Amino acid sequence: MQFIYRRVSTTDQKSDRQLPGLQADREFEDKLTGKHTDRPQLQAMLVTLRAGDVVHVHELSRLARNVKDLLELVERITGAGATIRFHKENLTFQPESNDPFQQLMLSMVSAIAQFERELIVQRVREGVAIAKAEGKYKGRKSRFTDAQVEQIQQEFQTTSNKVELAKRWGVSRGYLYKIASKA
């Protein structure tokens, strides 16, 4: 069987650019960070794999964002008797194939992907710190209107069961207390 695995980091992103036009028997797509491997569709694909299957991935960073995870996933896929193909890097890994050049390329390119992710995280932190210092960063905009915030604050004062109030509004207890303190 032919499989396609796609991943984007957030639900707002689209995976349209990943292997457009490629036909497969099954497609798996996660809208989660590549920081971890406990992604539902990735795990579903891994348990489905059989000897002779081929997994198509647009690029290395779509499968994993760190060297350790990527090497383990490639080993798990080929260990199941399947082949994995990274189209952008033009790398293919097959069961029982110990091509030292391919292994070197996998390690180098995955190290670059990990480095790239760490730089992005660092830049975001620096940008947020600068924006906070300039008073421009206020955090994420509340999903509640001013009227709703006012209602939450009133209910907070009158109810003794804060956990139930938080559940009813669909927020954590910590966020409930944060809203209540903005009076």
ABEGO torsion letter per residue (X at the ends): XBBBBBBBABAABBAAABGBGBBBABBBBBBBBAABABBAAAAAAAAABBBGBBBBBABAAAABABAAAAAAAAAAAAAAGBBBBBAAAGBBBBBGBBBAAAAAAAAAAAAAAAAAAAAAAAAAAAAAAAAAAAGABAEBBBABBAAAAAAAAAAAAABABAAAAAAAAGBBAAAAAAAAAAX
